[in-house]
Amino acid sequence: MEGENNNNNNNKKHFILVHGAGHGAWCWYKLSALLESLGHRATALDLAGCGVHPKRVDEVRSLDDYAHPLMEAMTSLPPDHRAVLVGHSFGGISISLAMERFPEKVAAGVYVTAIMPKACEPVINSMEFFKRDPFESMLDTTFNFGDGREGLPTSVLLGPEYLAKKLYQCCSSEDLKLATALIRLTGLFAEDLTKEGLLSEENFGSVKRVFVVCGQDDVDLQRWSIQNNPPDEVVAIDTADHMVMLSQPRNLCDCLLEIADKYH
């Protein structure tokens, strides 16, 4: 019986789920429930100023501030514990910072239709959507330019029309309603995004990376991310929109379990 229990513990995986801009831990509720029902551990957290985190956006002044809840979670893990980091959209930046600081604690970094930075380059180089999409194409989304219109936006609030037409188009009306009620203004940390040296080949570059392509999201942009910085593996969920954890939670769950088994 003791050997059987040890085997069960070895099969139990830990997933740390990191949301994108404007969202919070709440967007992972379906996936977290699925993973936990299968005996795994799922940690969905609110980054600073997001979800129910108490800080306001003006109190979150840097990427370090923003990702601090994730860094606290990583610090709390035992030295021999390895988790699968799952970053969605803008959350790809935060998991990359965690991979840089805690490479020995990360079994794999999973980028779910996410920004996937490159080692030794400014993160902004991997944010192709700023070059491809004029801000007008984001419909009723509101950008704030705290440093002037000639620079990058300093914060963003995703609009309900943009959510419905570009992000949640395959989701239920209930999930869209939830999102419109809970979305928060989010900082974009333009100064940090242009810095060099945030990610090294030695640390960040040593961690396995997997990119999950969502077929009903902007596929060209996702393919650009993959070509710009090829990961160790690419998997696809053809029927998923940007919010795959809500529109296709079971398919995403299956993908994550396969990744965890492969890169444990």
BAFI-3210 file (N, C-alpha, C; in Angstrom, 3 decimals, decimal comma, padded with zeros to 6 digits):
// residues 264
n [1|2|3|4|5|6|7|8|9|10|11|12|13|14|15|16|17|18|19|20|21|22|23|24|25|26|27|28|29|30|31|32|33|34|35|36|37|38|39|40|41|42|43|44|45|46|47|48|49|50|51|52|53|54|55|56|57|58|59|60|61|62|63|64|65|66|67|68|69|70|71|72|73|74|75|76|77|78|79|80|81|82|83|84|85|86|87|88|89|90|91|92|93|94|95|96|97|98|99|100|101|102|103|104|105|106|107|108|109|110|111|112|113|114|115|116|117|118|119|120|121|122|123|124|125|126|127|128|129|130|131|132|133|134|135|136|137|138|139|140|141|142|143|144|145|146|147|148|149|150|151|152|153|154|155|156|157|158|159|160|161|162|163|164|165|166|167|168|169|170|171|172|173|174|175|176|177|178|179|180|181|182|183|184|185|186|187|188|189|190|191|192|193|194|195|196|197|198|199|200|201|202|203|204|205|206|207|208|209|210|211|212|213|214|215|216|217|218|219|220|221|222|223|224|225|226|227|228|229|230|231|232|233|234|235|236|237|238|239|240|241|242|243|244|245|246|247|248|249|250|251|252|253|254|255|256|257|258|259|260|261|262|263|264]
n.u [000,835|001,991|003,842|002,055|000,751|002,887|003,306|000,947|001,267|003,455|002,306|000,695|000,263|001,318|-000,109|000,381|-001,532|-001,722|-003,185|-004,247|-004,100|-006,161|-007,749|-008,272|-007,702|-010,173|-010,865|-009,952|-011,651|-013,122|-011,155|-009,452|-011,174|-011,540|-008,898|-008,384|-010,410|-009,386|-007,379|-005,143|-003,098|-004,071|-003,165|-004,484|-003,916|-004,233|-002,649|-000,876|-003,096|-005,133|-008,118|-009,312|-007,294|-005,988|-004,610|-004,583|-004,388|-002,638|-000,941|000,654|003,572|005,522|006,782|007,828|006,396|003,830|004,017|004,555|002,826|002,952|005,701|005,919|004,410|006,027|008,359|007,455|007,292|008,586|012,123|012,585|010,376|008,531|006,701|004,200|004,079|001,555|000,800|-001,418|-002,039|-001,176|-000,117|002,002|004,339|004,738|005,040|007,401|009,229|009,175|010,238|012,806|013,759|013,320|014,227|014,764|012,503|010,538|008,821|007,891|007,173|004,154|002,672|-000,198|-001,771|-000,148|002,020|005,348|008,308|011,731|014,920|017,446|016,590|014,656|011,361|009,396|010,026|008,833|006,198|004,311|001,763|001,464|002,612|001,226|-001,568|-003,526|-004,546|-007,162|-008,430|-009,111|-011,581|-013,880|-012,036|-010,094|-007,257|-004,686|-002,392|-000,006|002,534|002,471|001,156|002,909|004,347|004,293|001,178|000,224|-001,596|-004,496|-007,945|-010,062|-012,711|-016,305|-017,436|-015,186|-014,340|-016,490|-016,428|-013,789|-012,390|-014,030|-015,684|-016,383|-017,310|-019,670|-022,665|-022,959|-020,344|-019,182|-020,685|-019,831|-017,150|-017,354|-018,244|-016,127|-013,642|-010,683|-008,914|-005,630|-002,115|000,552|003,285|005,361|007,993|009,513|009,159|010,816|013,337|016,579|017,976|016,266|015,670|017,558|019,676|020,821|019,173|016,191|016,264|016,844|014,604|011,956|009,682|006,324|003,978|000,591|-001,609|-004,516|-007,160|-009,286|-008,545|-006,315|-004,573|-002,412|-000,844|-000,144|001,355|003,443|004,679|005,643|007,446|009,223|010,406|011,111|009,472|009,870|007,851|004,775|001,317|-002,114|-005,410|-008,012|-010,669|-010,873|-011,313|-009,741|-010,085|-009,599|-009,610|-012,121|-013,862|-013,058|-012,390|-011,952|-010,479|-008,174|-007,341|-006,695|-004,526|-002,672|-002,212|-000,958|001,358|002,477|003,023|004,961|007,090|007,851]
n.v [-001,218|001,212|001,717|002,051|004,440|006,236|006,174|007,295|009,882|010,698|010,868|013,006|016,229|019,674|022,682|026,029|028,767|031,529|034,529|036,735|040,187|042,439|040,455|037,865|035,477|034,316|033,634|031,106|029,222|026,982|025,275|024,885|023,468|021,127|020,046|019,623|017,793|015,574|014,877|016,485|019,391|022,721|026,019|029,015|032,368|035,833|038,409|041,418|044,056|042,973|040,972|040,071|041,222|043,600|045,970|049,087|050,046|052,219|051,857|049,808|049,687|048,571|045,768|043,942|044,562|043,896|041,131|040,114|038,529|036,020|035,462|035,226|032,912|031,057|031,176|030,025|027,346|024,033|023,199|021,003|020,863|020,864|022,746|023,153|025,958|028,035|030,387|032,820|034,799|038,098|037,159|035,550|036,995|037,267|034,575|034,040|035,670|034,349|031,896|032,691|033,416|031,188|028,678|026,032|025,161|024,875|022,799|023,028|025,767|026,960|028,512|029,937|030,900|033,220|036,008|035,459|035,920|036,541|035,316|037,531|039,744|042,797|042,666|043,908|043,449|041,072|041,584|041,730|042,527|045,213|046,423|045,456|045,785|048,568|050,827|051,515|049,271|047,776|048,300|049,195|049,261|050,898|052,885|054,268|056,915|057,621|058,631|060,239|060,540|059,772|057,648|054,246|052,790|053,183|051,924|049,742|049,153|046,672|046,691|045,996|045,363|044,662|042,436|040,673|040,312|039,723|038,199|036,489|035,086|032,438|031,615|031,011|032,971|033,505|033,389|035,518|037,600|037,443|038,174|040,855|042,036|041,758|042,503|044,452|047,614|047,591|047,880|048,417|048,697|049,960|050,999|048,946|046,945|047,628|047,208|045,658|042,447|041,229|038,554|035,610|033,377|031,376|030,888|031,420|030,435|027,774|026,358|024,242|025,052|025,361|026,066|026,886|026,895|028,619|028,065|029,737|032,205|034,992|033,666|034,169|035,963|034,354|032,374|033,969|034,541|032,016|031,488|033,575|032,954|030,002|027,435|024,466|022,748|022,696|022,845|022,483|023,800|023,689|024,604|026,609|029,883|033,010|032,899|030,214|028,635|028,913|028,468|026,007|024,155|021,426|020,357|021,931|021,151|018,443|018,835|020,099|018,111|016,163|017,569|017,949|015,298|014,689|016,464|016,204]
n.w [000,000|000,712|-001,343|-003,424|-002,694|-002,845|-005,576|-006,505|-005,496|-007,017|-009,501|-009,278|-010,392|-010,406|-011,256|-012,036|-012,608|-014,639|-015,303|-018,040|-019,272|-017,509|-016,466|-013,960|-011,295|-011,380|-014,039|-014,521|-013,444|-014,403|-015,501|-013,277|-011,569|-013,068|-013,191|-010,464|-009,867|-011,021|-009,378|-009,282|-008,519|-008,595|-008,880|-009,055|-009,387|-008,418|-010,041|-009,096|-008,442|-009,896|-010,501|-007,368|-005,979|-003,694|-004,447|-006,275|-009,756|-010,065|-007,989|-008,663|-009,963|-011,576|-013,536|-011,752|-009,417|-010,328|-010,911|-008,434|-006,657|-007,959|-007,755|-005,003|-004,631|-005,978|-004,443|-002,105|-002,683|-002,059|-002,229|-003,952|-005,525|-008,509|-010,710|-013,285|-015,191|-016,360|-018,626|-019,757|-022,582|-021,900|-019,582|-020,224|-019,989|-017,222|-016,354|-017,625|-016,278|-013,826|-014,582|-015,152|-012,597|-011,003|-012,236|-011,569|-010,345|-012,188|-014,272|-016,879|-019,070|-020,132|-022,789|-023,434|-026,133|-025,897|-024,984|-025,720|-024,577|-025,603|-024,729|-023,533|-024,953|-025,195|-023,837|-025,319|-027,965|-028,529|-028,633|-030,889|-031,581|-030,987|-033,132|-035,320|-034,932|-035,092|-032,522|-032,841|-033,860|-031,737|-030,911|-028,462|-026,451|-023,964|-023,920|-021,940|-022,039|-020,291|-020,561|-022,734|-026,100|-028,062|-027,143|-025,808|-024,674|-021,222|-019,624|-019,798|-020,503|-021,186|-023,455|-023,442|-025,976|-027,453|-025,938|-026,438|-029,261|-030,006|-028,093|-026,517|-028,247|-028,682|-026,296|-023,592|-023,070|-020,421|-019,387|-020,733|-019,654|-017,004|-017,348|-018,284|-015,993|-014,229|-015,292|-015,024|-015,020|-016,272|-015,802|-018,204|-018,182|-019,710|-019,592|-018,369|-020,277|-022,346|-021,460|-021,483|-020,684|-018,858|-019,078|-019,181|-021,102|-019,618|-017,338|-017,794|-020,422|-020,055|-019,415|-020,434|-023,039|-024,100|-026,598|-026,884|-029,416|-030,285|-032,302|-033,092|-032,376|-033,033|-035,374|-037,102|-035,633|-033,477|-034,789|-035,675|-033,224|-032,556|-034,650|-034,273|-031,858|-031,385|-029,600|-027,490|-028,126|-029,947|-029,592|-030,607|-030,316|-032,107|-032,065|-030,221|-028,856|-027,894|-025,127|-024,116|-021,807|-020,862|-023,023|-024,068|-021,870|-021,176|-023,297|-023,078|-020,549|-021,047|-022,789|-021,069|-019,166|-020,721|-021,417|-018,864|-018,141|-020,028|-019,558|-016,933]
ca.u [000,000|002,855|004,363|000,952|000,537|003,990|003,085|-000,117|001,837|004,314|001,457|-000,023|000,982|000,953|-000,219|000,187|-002,276|-001,482|-004,130|-003,797|-004,418|-007,523|-008,435|-007,857|-007,777|-011,537|-011,045|-009,501|-012,472|-013,488|-009,953|-009,021|-012,073|-011,242|-007,605|-008,516|-011,262|-008,542|-006,384|-003,978|-003,125|-004,173|-003,042|-004,816|-003,681|-004,421|-001,486|-001,138|-004,043|-006,053|-009,053|-009,665|-006,102|-006,412|-003,922|-005,084|-003,426|-001,618|-000,015|001,463|004,387|006,526|006,530|008,136|005,219|002,712|004,223|004,949|002,096|003,494|007,021|005,679|003,966|007,183|009,255|006,875|007,388|009,779|013,236|012,538|009,045|008,519|005,344|003,991|003,571|000,669|000,542|-002,376|-001,994|-000,172|000,479|003,248|005,472|004,937|005,626|008,792|010,012|009,287|011,176|014,141|014,177|013,167|014,227|014,800|011,172|009,583|008,909|007,713|006,374|003,145|002,202|-001,516|-001,960|000,451|003,284|006,441|009,529|012,971|016,046|018,445|015,996|013,535|010,082|008,604|010,322|007,957|004,803|004,062|000,437|001,564|002,992|000,253|-002,938|-003,722|-005,384|-008,565|-008,990|-009,510|-012,975|-014,157|-010,972|-009,555|-005,833|-004,215|-001,017|000,512|003,808|002,274|000,633|003,984|004,910|003,402|000,167|000,662|-002,599|-005,548|-009,188|-010,710|-014,112|-017,244|-017,578|-013,942|-014,407|-017,484|-016,128|-012,406|-011,812|-015,006|-016,684|-016,795|-017,690|-021,081|-023,088|-022,736|-018,935|-018,974|-021,276|-018,907|-015,960|-017,649|-018,421|-014,925|-012,443|-010,129|-007,842|-004,337|-000,915|001,307|004,687|006,112|009,428|010,112|009,095|011,897|014,630|017,305|018,556|015,299|015,656|018,861|019,723|021,231|018,038|014,971|016,493|017,030|013,299|011,188|008,539|005,303|003,006|-000,727|-002,275|-005,980|-007,474|-010,255|-007,923|-005,502|-003,601|-001,201|-000,042|000,410|002,406|004,591|005,339|006,339|008,581|010,158|011,074|010,580|009,435|010,207|006,707|003,567|000,084|-003,194|-006,821|-008,561|-012,007|-010,817|-011,051|-008,669|-010,366|-009,705|-009,897|-013,562|-014,593|-012,648|-011,597|-011,555|-009,384|-006,974|-006,954|-006,021|-003,220|-001,783|-001,831|000,037|002,599|003,034|003,575|006,137|008,189|007,966]
ca.v [000,000|002,402|001,960|002,560|005,839|007,010|006,268|008,269|011,208|011,014|011,174|014,252|017,366|021,001|023,694|027,400|029,367|032,974|035,174|037,821|041,572|042,758|039,304|037,469|034,037|033,866|033,113|029,709|028,426|025,702|024,446|024,514|022,420|019,897|019,517|019,138|016,597|014,462|014,626|017,356|020,648|023,897|027,288|030,187|033,522|037,198|039,278|042,656|044,967|042,217|040,124|040,641|041,765|044,904|047,157|049,795|050,018|053,252|051,387|048,738|050,573|047,872|044,342|043,258|044,735|043,181|039,682|039,755|037,371|034,799|035,211|034,723|031,520|030,249|031,132|029,146|025,937|023,345|023,235|019,913|020,867|021,424|023,018|023,581|027,334|028,242|031,808|033,147|036,132|038,948|036,362|034,940|037,768|036,955|033,232|034,114|036,208|033,279|030,904|033,274|033,457|029,879|027,657|024,683|024,826|024,879|021,637|023,582|026,981|026,778|029,811|029,715|032,071|034,188|036,666|034,544|036,709|035,912|035,580|038,551|040,819|043,454|041,966|044,608|042,853|039,915|042,053|042,114|043,125|046,672|046,888|045,009|046,229|049,938|050,815|051,651|047,949|047,142|048,685|050,078|049,186|052,210|052,960|055,500|057,225|058,443|059,238|060,951|059,726|059,278|056,437|053,102|053,023|052,811|051,034|049,361|048,591|045,970|047,081|044,881|044,969|043,958|041,129|039,831|040,036|039,329|037,311|035,551|034,797|031,033|031,360|031,148|034,323|033,651|033,705|036,885|038,492|037,421|038,955|042,287|042,518|041,604|043,053|045,643|048,375|046,931|048,560|047,730|048,739|050,201|051,194|047,635|046,131|048,014|046,926|044,445|041,698|040,656|037,092|035,098|032,019|030,445|030,551|031,317|029,608|026,358|025,763|023,809|025,911|024,815|027,084|026,355|027,713|028,584|028,214|030,796|033,476|035,525|032,601|034,751|036,527|033,230|031,757|034,876|034,336|030,729|031,626|034,530|032,361|028,635|026,688|023,048|022,032|023,469|022,076|023,334|023,525|024,389|025,158|027,531|031,303|033,484|032,467|028,757|028,008|029,007|027,903|024,612|023,798|020,015|020,191|022,538|020,260|017,279|019,304|020,372|016,831|015,552|018,341|017,650|013,939|014,667|017,294|016,124]
ca.w [000,000|000,786|-002,686|-004,242|-002,326|-003,401|-007,005|-006,694|-005,268|-008,149|-010,649|-009,017|-010,960|-009,889|-012,304|-011,574|-013,710|-014,601|-016,203|-018,901|-018,917|-017,123|-015,889|-012,624|-011,035|-011,682|-015,404|-014,554|-012,541|-015,009|-015,626|-011,926|-011,073|-013,803|-012,748|-009,085|-009,870|-011,472|-008,344|-009,424|-007,777|-009,459|-008,165|-009,866|-008,507|-008,920|-010,052|-008,347|-009,054|-010,750|-009,769|-006,060|-005,331|-003,161|-004,966|-007,449|-010,852|-009,878|-006,949|-009,262|-010,778|-012,382|-013,760|-010,491|-008,550|-010,941|-010,818|-007,068|-006,116|-008,559|-007,177|-003,648|-004,750|-006,352|-003,279|-001,085|-003,073|-001,557|-003,189|-004,924|-006,143|-009,868|-011,174|-014,662|-015,229|-017,502|-018,795|-020,820|-023,155|-021,251|-018,510|-020,681|-019,482|-015,800|-016,161|-018,089|-015,161|-012,823|-015,134|-014,994|-011,195|-010,358|-013,297|-010,992|-009,824|-013,297|-015,167|-018,225|-019,193|-021,183|-023,284|-024,036|-027,004|-024,967|-025,301|-025,393|-024,740|-026,035|-023,830|-023,885|-025,737|-024,520|-024,011|-026,335|-029,270|-028,711|-028,561|-032,270|-031,785|-030,932|-034,469|-036,318|-034,687|-034,602|-031,331|-033,245|-034,151|-030,487|-030,676|-027,329|-025,446|-023,609|-023,601|-021,307|-022,431|-019,212|-020,956|-023,995|-027,199|-028,927|-026,548|-025,624|-023,631|-019,874|-019,037|-020,744|-019,993|-022,291|-023,574|-023,584|-027,383|-027,799|-025,293|-027,103|-030,664|-030,263|-027,088|-025,938|-029,272|-028,597|-024,905|-023,267|-022,711|-018,978|-019,147|-021,209|-018,647|-015,870|-017,699|-018,342|-014,617|-013,401|-015,933|-014,373|-015,656|-016,043|-016,271|-019,254|-017,754|-020,936|-019,323|-018,139|-021,494|-023,250|-020,828|-021,852|-019,586|-017,915|-019,226|-019,620|-021,670|-018,563|-016,473|-018,589|-021,606|-019,710|-019,105|-021,599|-023,353|-025,001|-027,020|-027,230|-030,434|-030,244|-033,713|-033,353|-031,988|-034,131|-035,650|-037,695|-034,553|-032,716|-035,615|-035,637|-031,930|-032,613|-035,560|-033,685|-030,700|-031,425|-028,334|-027,615|-028,675|-030,252|-029,653|-031,104|-030,020|-033,269|-031,834|-029,083|-029,026|-027,014|-023,756|-024,241|-020,507|-020,659|-024,162|-024,272|-020,689|-021,146|-024,251|-022,497|-019,452|-021,646|-023,283|-019,932|-018,553|-021,608|-021,260|-017,539|-018,190|-020,902|-019,082|-015,470]
c.u [000,866|003,396|003,305|000,685|001,625|003,793|002,001|000,396|002,704|003,498|000,707|000,813|000,461|001,001|-000,448|-000,333|-002,230|-002,294|-003,482|-004,284|-005,905|-008,259|-007,929|-007,955|-009,137|-011,670|-010,629|-010,464|-012,846|-012,286|-009,458|-009,868|-011,800|-009,950|-007,710|-009,395|-010,495|-007,380|-005,143|-004,156|-003,140|-004,138|-003,316|-004,702|-003,983|-003,082|-001,870|-002,055|-005,073|-006,992|-009,489|-008,434|-006,378|-005,736|-004,656|-003,991|-002,326|-000,624|000,902|002,336|005,379|006,091|006,814|006,968|004,071|002,820|004,535|004,148|002,572|004,850|006,895|005,267|005,136|008,153|008,762|006,974|008,641|010,866|013,151|011,203|009,126|007,073|005,350|003,384|002,765|000,335|-000,380|-002,180|-000,863|000,523|001,744|004,477|005,763|005,530|007,077|009,705|010,204|010,240|012,617|014,631|014,157|013,210|014,173|013,446|010,113|009,816|008,787|006,929|005,436|002,561|000,912|-001,914|-001,409|001,668|004,411|007,772|010,742|014,080|016,948|017,913|014,919|012,224|009,264|008,845|009,409|006,480|004,393|002,715|000,466|001,916|001,890|-001,112|-002,964|-004,697|-006,867|-009,214|-009,446|-010,826|-013,112|-013,159|-010,376|-008,080|-005,537|-002,744|-000,436|001,801|003,700|001,886|001,728|004,605|003,914|002,336|000,663|-000,347|-003,705|-006,758|-009,924|-012,210|-015,030|-017,445|-016,354|-013,928|-015,313|-017,044|-014,750|-011,848|-012,747|-016,019|-017,154|-017,259|-019,193|-021,400|-022,871|-021,285|-018,591|-019,515|-020,374|-017,697|-016,234|-017,839|-017,107|-013,642|-012,005|-009,101|-006,502|-003,197|-000,187|002,818|005,650|007,611|010,133|010,170|010,232|013,287|015,256|017,758|017,567|015,336|016,992|018,721|019,997|020,047|016,757|015,132|016,659|015,709|012,566|009,967|007,611|004,323|001,712|-001,406|-003,781|-006,498|-008,464|-009,790|-007,127|-004,353|-002,312|-000,273|000,603|001,548|003,647|005,375|006,175|007,576|009,656|010,985|010,602|010,626|009,849|009,081|005,570|002,389|-001,040|-004,548|-007,610|-009,872|-012,038|-010,609|-009,935|-008,847|-010,606|-010,054|-011,377|-014,346|-014,285|-011,833|-011,132|-010,412|-008,084|-006,454|-006,179|-004,634|-002,225|-001,326|-000,799|001,380|003,271|003,661|004,891|007,339|008,373|009,419]
c.v [001,263|002,747|002,531|004,030|006,734|007,220|007,296|009,689|011,646|011,419|012,486|015,430|018,674|022,003|025,061|028,199|030,887|033,651|036,259|039,179|041,743|041,661|039,013|035,967|033,475|033,221|031,651|028,765|027,062|024,756|023,994|023,367|021,094|019,255|018,925|017,893|015,361|014,203|015,478|018,632|021,801|025,151|028,419|031,410|034,831|037,917|040,622|043,600|044,300|041,367|040,785|041,131|043,208|046,123|047,754|049,813|051,057|052,891|050,281|049,398|049,877|046,430|043,540|043,361|043,851|041,667|039,207|038,593|036,040|034,459|034,703|033,251|030,609|030,101|030,136|027,663|025,308|023,303|022,172|019,842|021,522|021,547|023,326|024,978|027,531|029,729|032,041|034,592|036,964|038,221|035,637|035,686|037,387|035,570|033,219|034,658|035,150|032,186|031,388|033,160|032,095|028,748|026,233|024,235|024,734|023,670|022,079|024,876|026,823|028,140|029,582|030,965|033,322|034,872|035,768|035,276|035,854|036,269|036,658|039,665|041,519|042,738|042,596|044,023|041,674|040,298|042,613|042,799|044,642|047,243|046,583|045,651|047,690|049,904|050,916|050,286|047,225|047,705|049,611|049,935|050,586|052,099|054,305|055,696|058,194|059,151|059,982|060,016|059,161|057,991|055,301|053,443|052,520|051,925|050,797|048,839|047,986|046,280|045,888|044,427|044,191|042,555|040,192|039,401|039,444|038,275|036,186|035,046|033,335|030,651|031,501|032,607|034,584|034,027|035,105|037,893|038,577|038,307|040,450|042,882|042,588|042,187|044,336|046,334|047,734|047,776|047,738|047,856|048,936|050,332|049,850|046,800|046,443|047,733|045,641|043,732|041,147|039,128|036,628|033,713|031,000|029,989|030,330|030,344|028,127|025,627|025,408|024,718|025,221|025,938|026,398|027,342|027,524|029,002|029,300|032,151|033,970|034,549|033,168|035,295|035,417|032,562|032,642|034,662|033,065|030,831|032,547|033,910|030,915|027,936|025,241|022,248|023,010|022,501|023,027|022,838|024,341|025,117|026,216|028,970|031,710|032,971|030,959|028,077|028,051|028,335|026,426|024,106|022,349|019,745|020,778|021,679|019,068|017,658|019,477|019,072|016,110|016,262|018,001|016,258|013,907|015,373|017,251|015,996]
c.w [000,000|-000,590|-003,600|-003,955|-002,898|-004,897|-007,321|-006,506|-006,433|-009,372|-010,485|-009,497|-010,353|-011,036|-011,663|-012,760|-013,594|-015,704|-017,050|-018,425|-018,598|-016,393|-014,472|-012,486|-011,427|-013,058|-015,539|-013,829|-013,117|-015,060|-014,261|-011,386|-011,764|-013,306|-011,350|-009,007|-010,305|-010,515|-008,413|-008,608|-008,767|-008,599|-009,151|-008,962|-009,217|-008,898|-009,427|-009,117|-009,936|-009,904|-008,477|-005,299|-004,913|-003,770|-006,163|-008,520|-010,655|-008,777|-007,462|-010,325|-011,704|-012,616|-012,501|-009,518|-009,031|-010,720|-009,401|-006,480|-006,689|-007,961|-005,739|-003,679|-005,091|-005,185|-002,247|-001,431|-002,468|-002,634|-004,283|-005,665|-007,512|-010,350|-012,664|-014,616|-016,505|-017,577|-019,972|-021,270|-022,519|-020,093|-018,913|-020,183|-018,034|-015,598|-016,639|-016,995|-014,076|-013,297|-015,011|-013,558|-010,515|-011,388|-012,752|-010,467|-010,928|-014,199|-016,620|-018,114|-020,374|-021,526|-024,051|-024,800|-026,303|-025,567|-024,822|-025,622|-025,110|-025,053|-024,416|-024,786|-024,917|-024,820|-025,136|-027,722|-029,576|-028,682|-029,922|-032,465|-031,703|-032,314|-035,488|-036,159|-034,253|-033,440|-031,677|-033,486|-032,885|-029,969|-029,477|-026,182|-025,225|-023,245|-022,946|-021,662|-021,415|-019,552|-022,280|-025,124|-028,087|-028,397|-026,497|-024,589|-022,279|-019,153|-020,050|-019,970|-021,180|-022,305|-023,802|-025,028|-027,844|-027,187|-026,083|-028,502|-030,905|-029,299|-026,657|-026,970|-029,279|-027,189|-024,718|-022,941|-021,225|-018,677|-019,637|-020,201|-017,415|-016,145|-017,699|-016,945|-013,853|-014,002|-015,222|-015,269|-015,287|-016,573|-017,309|-019,080|-018,921|-020,690|-019,126|-019,420|-022,459|-022,674|-021,396|-020,586|-018,577|-017,918|-019,806|-020,257|-020,576|-017,715|-017,282|-019,756|-021,322|-019,476|-020,396|-021,780|-024,345|-025,324|-027,411|-028,179|-030,319|-031,619|-034,059|-032,822|-033,197|-034,406|-036,232|-036,616|-033,718|-033,491|-035,654|-034,348|-031,943|-033,507|-034,987|-032,569|-030,550|-030,062|-028,561|-028,256|-028,935|-030,294|-030,045|-030,622|-031,041|-032,985|-030,729|-029,527|-028,067|-025,588|-023,702|-022,922|-020,168|-021,783|-024,386|-023,074|-020,679|-022,116|-023,712|-021,354|-019,996|-022,152|-022,133|-019,266|-019,407|-021,488|-019,932|-017,505|-018,966|-020,291|-017,559|-015,036]
res [m|e|g|e|n|n|n|n|n|n|n|k|k|h|f|i|l|v|h|g|a|g|h|g|a|w|c|w|y|k|l|s|a|l|l|e|s|l|g|h|r|a|t|a|l|d|l|a|g|c|g|v|h|p|k|r|v|d|e|v|r|s|l|d|d|y|a|h|p|l|m|e|a|m|t|s|l|p|p|d|h|r|a|v|l|v|g|h|s|f|g|g|i|s|i|s|l|a|m|e|r|f|p|e|k|v|a|a|g|v|y|v|t|a|i|m|p|k|a|c|e|p|v|i|n|s|m|e|f|f|k|r|d|p|f|e|s|m|l|d|t|t|f|n|f|g|d|g|r|e|g|l|p|t|s|v|l|l|g|p|e|y|l|a|k|k|l|y|q|c|c|s|s|e|d|l|k|l|a|t|a|l|i|r|l|t|g|l|f|a|e|d|l|t|k|e|g|l|l|s|e|e|n|f|g|s|v|k|r|v|f|v|v|c|g|q|d|d|v|d|l|q|r|w|s|i|q|n|n|p|p|d|e|v|v|a|i|d|t|a|d|h|m|v|m|l|s|q|p|r|n|l|c|d|c|l|l|e|i|a|d|k|y|h]
***
